[in-house]
Each structure stands twice: as C-alpha cells, then as structure tokens.
Amino acid sequence: MEHQGKRELKENMPKKKSLLVAFISILVSVGGILYGYDVGVISGALLFIRDAIPMTDAEVGLIVGAVLAGGLLGTLIAGPIGDYYGRRFLIFIASIIFILGISFILMAHHFWMLFLARLFLGVGLGVVAVAVPLYVTEIVPSEDRGKYVTFFQLLLTFGILLAYCVDYFFAFSSNWRGMFAILLIPSLILFVSVWILPETPRWLVANDQLEKAKRILKKLRHSDVDVAKELGEIQISLREIKKGSWYDLFTHQLFLPSLIAIAIATFNQLTGINSFLQYAPLILKNAGISSNAISMLGSVGIGLLNFIFTLVAMMLVDTVGRRPLLLMGVIGVVLSECYLGCVNYFFPQLSYSGMLSLIGLLFFIIFFAIGPGVVVWLAISELFPTQIRGKGISICLFFNSLASTLLATLFLPLVKYIGIGATYWLFALFSSGYFIIVYFFLPETKAHSLEEIQHYFFQKDKTLIRQ
C-alpha cells in the first residue's frame, strides 16, 4: 500500500506542476481583461458621455485615442523597468496605474479631466501589454508557450466581451461611470496576484541569481526535465548579448528579428481591429441599425465571436503552428474588408445594408481572432533574447500603440472625407502588406525554446523552418 501511494504521488506530480504553470499564467493574464475591457468599454460609453460632457467629433476622437497615446509612453517605460527591476515588479506597477487611472475617470466632469484620466489609464495599458507576454513567455515550458502566452489574448477578448455586455446592461440607465467602475475588480485581482507570483527564471539568471532561478524551475518543471540543462542553455544565450541596451536591438544579428517583430506589431493594428471594436456601435448605427440597444447588442455578438475563436486558436497554436494560423487569418481579414468596402461603397442605401455590414464585421473578427489576434503576442515575445526582451516588446508595442492611436483619432475624420467603404479598402491594403511580411520573413517557432529561436537568427539554424 505504501509503495502504491508513493507511485500515485509520483504520477500526480507532473499534473500538479502543469496546473501550477496554468494557474500562474491565467492569474497574470488577468491583465488581458484590463486591456480588452478598456478597448471595448469606450464604444458603448461614448453614446452617453457625449450627453453628459458635450464634445465635438474631434474631441471624441481625442478621448478614444488618449488611452492609446498614453500606451505609447507606457510601452516605452515598461521595457527598461522590466529589464532592470524584474518582470514581477512591472506587473505590480501596471496594477497601481490602473487603480489610480480608473479612479480619475470616475471623478471626471469635463472634457479635459476625462482626457487626462484616459491618458493616464493608457500608460497602464501600455505597461500591462508589455508585462504579461514578457512574464508568461519566460516562465512556461517551450512546448506549451503558445497556449499559455495566448491566455493573455483570450482574456483580452473576454475583457472586450465583458465590456460590451456591461455597456448593454448600463445602456438603459445611461450610467457610463458604472461601465468604467467595473475595471476596478480585475485591477485589484492583478494587484493581489503580484504577491504570490514568482520571478521569471530567465530574469533571475540574467541578474546573477542562479540558485533562486533553479529553485523556481524545479517547482515549475516536470521531474523528467533536466533543469540544469535548461539553466545552461539560458546562460549560453545570455553570453551572446553583452549589454542588453536599446542599441542591441538593431545590431546586425538582431536587426532582422527586430524588424519582423515591429512590422507584425504595427500591421496588426493597421488591419483596423481597434477602430472596429471601439467604434462598433457607431459603425453599425451609420450602416443602418438605428437603435442604440440593437447596435450595442451587435457589438456583444462581435465580442462573443472574438472570444470563442480566440479560444479555438489557442488550442491550435501549439499544434498547427504560428505561421499557418497567421497566414490564414490575414487572408480572411483582407477578404472581409474588401466585402465590407463593397457593401458600404456600392449599396449604402439598402434597407438591410446594416445587417450586411454586421455579417462582414463578424467574419472579420473570426479571421482576426484565429490569426493576428493570437499570434502577434507570440511573435513579439519569442523573437528577442532575454536581456533585451523587455525593450524589444516595448518598442514593438510602441509602434503598435502609435498606429492604433493614429487610427482611433483619425477614423471618424477619415470616414467623413473618403467614406466608410473606401476606409475598409484602405485597411485591406494594409492587411495585404501584413500577409507579404509574414509569408516571406516569419519562421515557424512552435515547440522551440527561446534559446533555439535566438540561435536561428544568430546562426541561421534551419531546425526552425517555414511551413
């Protein structure tokens, strides 16, 4: 009996360690709810903010774009903070900024107060967008990295869906402050989680805390995993990058992976995803769906599909691979945007054009969720070495936020001057460029360690292949 008990305990250990890694990944990925909820909540809140705080179209654009502009600063400061003070500390900073930012929004009573509060909250968005993929990428096993890193995107889409549902619930009372107040719940969860999260082994090794890194790896890896070998590979990879400065991102060895990651991060926004999500009710109303409640219900459908197909992509990303999902997703995005352009350019006066637009937006969301939505976080976190991973993700998300800010701010004026149909076609053109970059330059990285990916770009090791 004693022998059988020991055997059962030994068999259960891998399950317990897998559950621990999953628990840690999900807990820290609550930051994705914060990111997604803030992206989604503004779409419904705008319908009522304008009644409480009079604003011009230009000022509405500034309110939407402010959080993304704050994200520019957040992403730039997050990388150096994470590289110097640790990944765990970066998550702590993000939670504090969110709690304060939401409090400022709840106290806003005129345009400039709301604008500055959204700007400050954007800093938190920028920090959390760097912190979570950075942390999860470095702490999970390579064979499960795709699944666990995409928890962030899954919870991000859940955050968007939650925002749409909350917007719909509060629509009948016009309580836009209540819409934002819900954000305090995940902010406090993230704040509390910091006190139980371990630091990432790779950051510890890079900062000469080898024994602590070894203890954490033993807690997180299965007993049949050679922890000493993993530590050795991390140490060897660290020697290839001496300083870990901003300059290292653009040395001859890292120029290509840096360029690929920055391009993917930028073109991910140039698909128009954030503009469609943030302005979904307005887009549907302008397309012919006149009721506020019905247009917001359509947004809920968009958010639900986004969540479901992100879950599907999460289950496929470590088996099908990054490249196939991204290529298929981008092709679908291009076709959806071409269709939306045709509907709104050639048939704007049809009584059912609103429903045709909704169908096109739903297909756009499906393809985006399957490919670009999930793979972007993997691409920008897997392609950089440990010493500069924080800075690398920072600069990628800086350009991502810059593109998103410009599009969010210019979306309504662009629609006004060239029309919504031509705007969809413009996004389709950008998405076509996205496909070309992925097809010719992005290697397949599934099941490869971060050190193997680094070696591919340094030595062109062909064990990483394009599929």
C-alpha positions as CSV (number, residue, x, y, z in Angstrom):
1,M,0.0,0.0,0.0
2,E,2.8,2.4,0.9
3,H,4.6,1.6,-2.4
4,Q,1.3,2.2,-4.3
5,G,0.8,5.5,-2.5
6,K,4.3,6.7,-3.4
7,R,3.7,5.7,-7.1
8,E,0.4,7.6,-7.2
9,L,2.1,10.7,-5.7
10,K,4.9,10.5,-8.2
11,E,2.4,10.2,-11.1
12,N,0.4,13.2,-9.8
13,M,3.4,15.5,-9.5
14,P,3.5,16.3,-13.3
15,K,-0.2,17.1,-13.2
16,K,0.2,19.4,-10.2
17,K,3.1,21.2,-11.8
18,S,1.2,21.6,-15.1
19,L,-1.7,23.0,-13.1
20,L,0.6,25.4,-11.2
21,V,2.0,26.8,-14.5
22,A,-1.5,27.1,-15.9
23,F,-2.7,28.8,-12.7
24,I,0.2,31.3,-12.8
25,S,-0.3,32.0,-16.5
26,I,-4.1,32.6,-16.1
27,L,-3.6,34.7,-12.9
28,V,-1.1,37.1,-14.5
29,S,-3.1,37.2,-17.8
30,V,-5.9,38.9,-15.9
31,G,-4.1,41.9,-17.2
32,G,-5.6,41.0,-20.6
33,I,-9.1,41.6,-19.1
34,L,-7.9,45.1,-18.2
35,Y,-6.6,45.7,-21.7
36,G,-9.6,44.3,-23.5
37,Y,-12.2,45.8,-21.3
38,D,-10.8,49.3,-21.7
39,V,-10.7,48.8,-25.5
40,G,-14.3,47.7,-25.5
41,V,-16.0,49.9,-22.9
42,I,-15.4,53.2,-24.6
43,S,-17.5,52.1,-27.6
44,G,-20.7,52.0,-25.5
45,A,-19.8,54.7,-23.0
46,L,-19.3,57.2,-25.9
47,L,-23.0,57.1,-26.6
48,F,-23.7,58.5,-23.1
49,I,-20.5,60.5,-22.3
50,R,-21.5,62.9,-25.1
51,D,-24.8,63.6,-23.4
52,A,-23.1,64.3,-20.0
53,I,-20.0,66.1,-21.4
54,P,-20.6,68.0,-24.6
55,M,-17.8,67.2,-27.2
56,T,-17.1,67.8,-30.9
57,D,-16.2,64.9,-33.2
58,A,-12.6,65.9,-32.9
59,E,-12.8,65.7,-29.1
60,V,-14.5,62.3,-29.2
61,G,-11.5,61.1,-31.3
62,L,-9.2,62.5,-28.7
63,I,-11.0,60.7,-25.9
64,V,-10.8,57.4,-27.8
65,G,-7.2,58.0,-28.8
66,A,-6.0,59.3,-25.4
67,V,-5.7,55.9,-23.8
68,L,-3.7,54.7,-26.8
69,A,-1.5,57.7,-26.7
70,G,-0.8,57.0,-23.0
71,G,0.0,53.5,-24.1
72,L,2.9,54.9,-26.2
73,L,4.6,56.2,-23.0
74,G,3.6,53.0,-21.1
75,T,5.2,50.7,-23.6
76,L,8.4,52.7,-23.7
77,I,8.9,52.8,-19.9
78,A,7.8,49.2,-19.3
79,G,10.7,47.5,-21.1
80,P,13.5,49.2,-19.2
81,I,11.7,48.9,-15.9
82,G,11.0,45.2,-16.5
83,D,14.7,44.5,-17.6
84,Y,16.1,46.4,-14.6
85,Y,13.7,45.7,-11.7
86,G,12.1,42.4,-12.9
87,R,9.0,41.2,-14.6
88,R,7.0,40.8,-11.4
89,F,7.6,44.4,-10.4
90,L,6.4,45.5,-13.8
91,I,3.0,43.8,-13.2
92,F,2.8,45.5,-9.8
93,I,3.3,48.9,-11.4
94,A,0.6,48.1,-14.0
95,S,-2.0,47.3,-11.3
96,I,-1.3,50.5,-9.4
97,I,-1.6,52.7,-12.5
98,F,-4.9,51.0,-13.4
99,I,-6.4,51.5,-9.9
100,L,-5.5,55.2,-10.0
101,G,-6.5,55.8,-13.6
102,I,-10.0,54.3,-13.1
103,S,-10.4,56.5,-10.0
104,F,-9.5,59.6,-12.0
105,I,-12.1,58.7,-14.7
106,L,-14.8,58.3,-12.1
107,M,-14.1,61.8,-10.9
108,A,-14.0,63.4,-14.3
109,H,-16.7,66.1,-15.0
110,H,-15.4,67.9,-18.1
111,F,-13.6,67.1,-21.3
112,W,-10.0,67.8,-20.1
113,M,-10.4,65.9,-16.9
114,L,-11.7,62.9,-18.8
115,F,-8.9,63.3,-21.5
116,L,-6.1,63.3,-18.9
117,A,-7.6,60.4,-17.0
118,R,-7.8,58.3,-20.2
119,L,-4.3,59.3,-21.0
120,F,-3.1,58.1,-17.6
121,L,-5.0,54.9,-17.9
122,G,-3.4,54.4,-21.2
123,V,0.0,54.3,-19.5
124,G,-1.3,51.3,-17.5
125,L,-2.4,49.7,-20.7
126,G,1.0,50.1,-22.3
127,V,2.7,48.6,-19.2
128,V,0.4,45.6,-18.9
129,A,0.7,44.9,-22.6
130,V,4.4,44.5,-22.2
131,A,4.4,42.9,-18.7
132,V,2.1,39.9,-19.3
133,P,3.5,38.4,-22.5
134,L,7.0,39.1,-21.2
135,Y,6.4,37.3,-17.9
136,V,4.5,34.3,-19.3
137,T,6.9,33.8,-22.2
138,E,9.8,33.5,-19.8
139,I,8.2,31.2,-17.2
140,V,6.4,28.5,-19.2
141,P,7.9,25.4,-20.9
142,S,8.6,25.8,-24.6
143,E,6.2,23.1,-25.7
144,D,3.3,24.9,-24.1
145,R,4.4,28.5,-24.7
146,G,1.9,29.2,-27.5
147,K,-1.0,28.1,-25.4
148,Y,-0.1,29.9,-22.2
149,V,1.0,33.2,-23.9
150,T,-2.3,33.3,-25.7
151,F,-4.1,33.2,-22.4
152,F,-3.4,37.0,-22.4
153,Q,-5.2,37.4,-25.8
154,L,-8.0,35.1,-24.7
155,L,-8.7,37.1,-21.5
156,L,-8.3,40.3,-23.6
157,T,-11.1,39.2,-25.8
158,F,-13.1,38.2,-22.7
159,G,-12.5,41.7,-21.4
160,I,-13.9,43.2,-24.7
161,L,-16.9,40.9,-24.5
162,L,-17.4,41.7,-20.8
163,A,-17.2,45.4,-21.7
164,Y,-19.9,45.1,-24.4
165,C,-22.2,43.2,-22.0
166,V,-21.7,45.7,-19.2
167,D,-22.3,48.5,-21.7
168,Y,-25.5,46.9,-22.8
169,F,-26.6,46.4,-19.1
170,F,-25.9,50.1,-18.2
171,A,-27.3,51.4,-21.5
172,F,-30.8,51.6,-20.1
173,S,-29.6,53.9,-17.2
174,S,-27.0,55.8,-19.3
175,N,-24.6,55.2,-16.4
176,W,-21.2,55.5,-18.2
177,R,-19.3,55.8,-14.9
178,G,-20.6,52.4,-13.8
179,M,-19.3,51.0,-17.1
180,F,-15.7,52.1,-16.1
181,A,-16.0,51.3,-12.4
182,I,-16.2,47.5,-13.2
183,L,-12.5,47.8,-14.2
184,L,-11.5,48.1,-10.5
185,I,-12.3,44.4,-10.0
186,P,-9.6,42.9,-12.3
187,S,-7.2,45.7,-11.3
188,L,-7.4,44.6,-7.6
189,I,-7.1,40.9,-8.6
190,L,-3.9,41.7,-10.5
191,F,-2.6,43.8,-7.6
192,V,-3.1,40.9,-5.1
193,S,-1.7,38.3,-7.5
194,V,1.7,40.1,-7.6
195,W,2.4,38.9,-4.0
196,I,2.2,35.2,-4.9
197,L,3.8,35.2,-8.4
198,P,7.5,34.0,-8.7
199,E,10.0,36.0,-10.6
200,T,10.9,34.5,-14.1
201,P,14.0,32.2,-14.1
202,R,15.5,33.9,-17.1
203,W,15.5,37.3,-15.5
204,L,17.0,35.8,-12.3
205,V,19.8,34.1,-14.3
206,A,20.4,37.4,-16.2
207,N,20.8,39.1,-12.8
208,D,23.1,36.5,-11.3
209,Q,20.5,34.8,-9.1
210,L,21.2,31.3,-10.3
211,E,20.2,29.4,-7.2
212,K,16.8,31.1,-7.0
213,A,16.2,30.5,-10.7
214,K,17.0,26.8,-10.2
215,R,14.5,26.5,-7.3
216,I,11.7,28.1,-9.3
217,L,12.4,25.9,-12.3
218,K,12.2,22.8,-10.1
219,K,8.8,23.9,-8.9
220,L,7.5,24.6,-12.4
221,R,9.1,21.8,-14.5
222,H,8.3,18.1,-14.5
223,S,10.7,15.8,-12.7
224,D,11.9,14.3,-16.0
225,V,13.0,17.8,-17.3
226,D,16.8,18.5,-17.0
227,V,16.7,21.8,-15.1
228,A,20.5,22.1,-15.1
229,K,20.5,21.7,-18.9
230,E,17.8,24.5,-19.3
231,L,19.8,26.7,-17.0
232,G,22.9,26.1,-19.0
233,E,21.2,27.0,-22.3
234,I,19.9,30.2,-20.8
235,Q,23.4,31.1,-19.6
236,I,24.9,30.4,-23.0
237,S,22.3,32.5,-24.7
238,L,23.0,35.4,-22.3
239,R,26.6,35.5,-23.3
240,E,25.7,36.3,-26.9
241,I,24.2,39.6,-25.9
242,K,26.6,41.6,-23.7
243,K,24.9,44.8,-22.8
244,G,21.1,44.4,-23.3
245,S,20.8,48.1,-24.5
246,W,18.4,49.7,-26.9
247,Y,21.3,49.7,-29.5
248,D,21.5,45.9,-29.4
249,L,18.0,45.7,-31.0
250,F,19.5,47.0,-34.2
251,T,22.8,45.2,-34.4
252,H,23.4,43.0,-37.5
253,Q,22.4,39.9,-35.5
254,L,19.1,41.3,-34.2
255,F,18.1,43.7,-36.9
256,L,16.0,41.1,-38.8
257,P,14.1,39.7,-35.8
258,S,13.6,43.2,-34.5
259,L,12.3,44.4,-37.9
260,I,9.9,41.4,-38.3
261,A,8.5,41.8,-34.8
262,I,8.0,45.6,-35.2
263,A,6.3,45.1,-38.6
264,I,4.0,42.4,-37.3
265,A,3.0,44.6,-34.2
266,T,2.4,47.6,-36.4
267,F,0.4,45.9,-39.2
268,N,-1.7,44.1,-36.6
269,Q,-3.2,47.5,-35.8
270,L,-3.3,48.5,-39.4
271,T,-5.9,45.8,-40.0
272,G,-8.2,48.3,-38.3
273,I,-9.1,46.0,-35.4
274,N,-9.2,48.6,-32.6
275,S,-11.1,51.1,-34.7
276,F,-13.7,48.5,-35.5
277,L,-14.0,47.4,-31.8
278,Q,-14.0,50.9,-30.4
279,Y,-16.5,52.3,-32.9
280,A,-18.6,49.2,-33.4
281,P,-21.9,50.7,-32.2
282,L,-21.3,53.9,-34.2
283,I,-20.3,51.9,-37.3
284,L,-23.5,49.8,-37.1
285,K,-25.7,52.8,-36.5
286,N,-24.3,54.6,-39.5
287,A,-24.8,51.4,-41.6
288,G,-28.5,51.5,-40.9
289,I,-29.1,49.9,-37.5
290,S,-30.8,52.9,-35.8
291,S,-31.4,51.6,-32.2
292,N,-28.7,52.2,-29.6
293,A,-29.6,49.0,-27.8
294,I,-29.6,46.9,-31.0
295,S,-26.3,48.3,-32.2
296,M,-24.7,47.6,-28.8
297,L,-26.2,44.1,-28.9
298,G,-24.5,43.6,-32.3
299,S,-21.3,44.6,-30.6
300,V,-21.9,41.9,-28.0
301,G,-22.1,39.4,-30.8
302,I,-18.8,40.7,-32.2
303,G,-17.2,40.3,-28.8
304,L,-18.6,36.8,-28.3
305,L,-17.2,35.6,-31.6
306,N,-13.9,37.2,-30.8
307,F,-13.7,35.3,-27.6
308,I,-14.8,31.9,-29.0
309,F,-12.4,31.9,-32.0
310,T,-9.5,33.1,-29.8
311,L,-10.2,30.0,-27.7
312,V,-10.1,27.9,-30.9
313,A,-6.8,29.5,-32.0
314,M,-5.3,28.9,-28.5
315,M,-6.0,25.2,-28.9
316,L,-4.4,25.1,-32.3
317,V,-1.3,27.4,-32.0
318,D,1.0,24.7,-30.5
319,T,-0.1,22.0,-33.0
320,V,-0.9,23.7,-36.3
321,G,1.7,26.4,-35.7
322,R,2.1,30.2,-35.7
323,R,2.6,30.8,-39.4
324,P,-0.3,28.8,-40.8
325,L,-2.8,30.4,-38.4
326,L,-1.5,33.9,-39.1
327,L,-1.4,33.5,-42.9
328,M,-5.0,32.0,-42.9
329,G,-6.2,34.7,-40.6
330,V,-4.7,37.6,-42.6
331,I,-6.2,36.3,-45.9
332,G,-9.6,36.2,-44.2
333,V,-9.2,39.7,-42.9
334,V,-8.4,41.0,-46.4
335,L,-11.4,39.3,-47.9
336,S,-13.7,40.5,-45.1
337,E,-12.6,44.1,-45.5
338,C,-12.9,44.0,-49.3
339,Y,-16.5,42.7,-48.8
340,L,-17.3,45.5,-46.3
341,G,-15.9,48.1,-48.6
342,C,-18.1,46.9,-51.5
343,V,-21.3,46.8,-49.3
344,N,-20.8,50.3,-47.9
345,Y,-19.5,51.9,-51.2
346,F,-21.9,50.4,-53.7
347,F,-25.0,49.6,-51.6
348,P,-25.1,52.2,-48.8
349,Q,-28.8,53.0,-49.2
350,L,-30.2,49.4,-49.0
351,S,-32.5,48.9,-46.1
352,Y,-30.5,45.8,-45.0
353,S,-27.0,47.3,-45.5
354,G,-26.7,47.4,-41.7
355,M,-27.1,43.7,-41.4
356,L,-24.8,43.1,-44.3
357,S,-22.1,45.2,-42.6
358,L,-22.7,43.3,-39.3
359,I,-22.1,40.0,-41.2
360,G,-18.9,41.4,-42.7
361,L,-17.6,42.6,-39.3
362,L,-18.4,39.2,-37.7
363,F,-16.3,37.4,-40.4
364,F,-13.5,40.0,-39.9
365,I,-13.5,39.2,-36.2
366,I,-13.4,35.4,-36.8
367,F,-10.4,35.6,-39.0
368,F,-8.6,38.2,-36.9
369,A,-9.1,36.1,-33.8
370,I,-7.8,32.9,-35.4
371,G,-4.6,34.5,-36.7
372,P,-3.4,38.0,-36.0
373,G,-5.1,38.3,-32.6
374,V,-3.3,35.4,-31.1
375,V,0.0,35.2,-33.0
376,V,1.0,38.8,-32.5
377,W,1.8,38.3,-28.8
378,L,3.9,35.2,-29.6
379,A,5.8,36.9,-32.4
380,I,6.8,39.9,-30.4
381,S,7.8,37.9,-27.3
382,E,9.6,35.0,-28.9
383,L,11.9,36.8,-31.3
384,F,14.0,38.7,-28.8
385,P,16.8,37.4,-26.5
386,T,16.3,37.5,-22.7
387,Q,18.4,40.6,-21.9
388,I,16.5,42.8,-24.3
389,R,13.2,41.0,-24.4
390,G,11.6,43.7,-22.3
391,K,12.9,46.5,-24.5
392,G,12.1,44.6,-27.7
393,I,8.4,44.1,-26.7
394,S,8.3,47.7,-25.6
395,I,9.4,49.1,-29.0
396,C,7.0,46.7,-30.8
397,L,4.1,47.8,-28.7
398,F,5.2,51.4,-29.0
399,F,4.7,51.2,-32.8
400,N,1.6,49.1,-32.3
401,S,0.1,51.8,-30.0
402,L,1.3,54.6,-32.3
403,A,-0.6,53.0,-35.2
404,S,-3.6,52.4,-33.0
405,T,-3.6,55.9,-31.7
406,L,-3.4,57.5,-35.2
407,L,-6.2,55.2,-36.5
408,A,-8.5,55.8,-33.5
409,T,-8.0,59.6,-33.7
410,L,-8.3,59.8,-37.5
411,F,-11.0,57.1,-38.0
412,L,-14.1,59.4,-37.9
413,P,-12.5,62.2,-39.9
414,L,-11.3,59.6,-42.5
415,V,-14.8,58.1,-42.8
416,K,-16.2,61.6,-43.2
417,Y,-13.8,62.6,-46.0
418,I,-13.3,59.4,-48.0
419,G,-16.4,57.3,-46.9
420,I,-16.6,54.1,-44.8
421,G,-16.3,51.9,-47.9
422,A,-13.0,53.4,-49.0
423,T,-11.8,53.2,-45.4
424,Y,-12.4,49.5,-45.4
425,W,-10.4,49.1,-48.6
426,L,-7.6,51.1,-47.2
427,F,-7.4,48.7,-44.3
428,A,-7.5,45.8,-46.7
429,L,-4.4,47.3,-48.5
430,F,-2.5,47.4,-45.2
431,S,-3.6,43.9,-44.4
432,S,-2.2,42.7,-47.7
433,G,1.2,44.1,-46.7
434,Y,0.9,42.2,-43.5
435,F,0.5,38.9,-45.4
436,I,3.6,39.6,-47.5
437,I,5.8,40.2,-44.4
438,V,4.6,37.1,-42.7
439,Y,4.9,34.9,-45.8
440,F,8.4,35.8,-46.6
441,F,10.1,36.6,-43.3
442,L,8.4,34.9,-40.2
443,P,9.8,31.5,-39.2
444,E,7.8,28.8,-37.5
445,T,8.7,28.7,-33.8
446,K,6.3,26.2,-32.3
447,A,7.8,23.8,-29.7
448,H,11.2,25.5,-30.0
449,S,12.9,27.0,-26.9
450,L,13.6,30.7,-26.7
451,E,17.3,29.9,-26.9
452,E,16.8,27.9,-30.1
453,I,14.9,30.8,-31.7
454,Q,17.7,33.1,-30.7
455,H,20.2,30.7,-32.3
456,Y,18.2,30.6,-35.5
457,F,18.7,34.3,-36.1
458,F,22.3,34.4,-34.9
459,Q,23.5,31.3,-36.7
460,K,20.6,30.6,-39.2
461,D,20.0,27.2,-37.7
462,K,17.5,25.6,-40.1
463,T,15.8,23.5,-37.5
464,L,13.4,26.4,-37.5
465,I,11.6,26.2,-40.8
466,R,8.9,28.0,-42.7
467,Q,5.9,25.8,-43.2
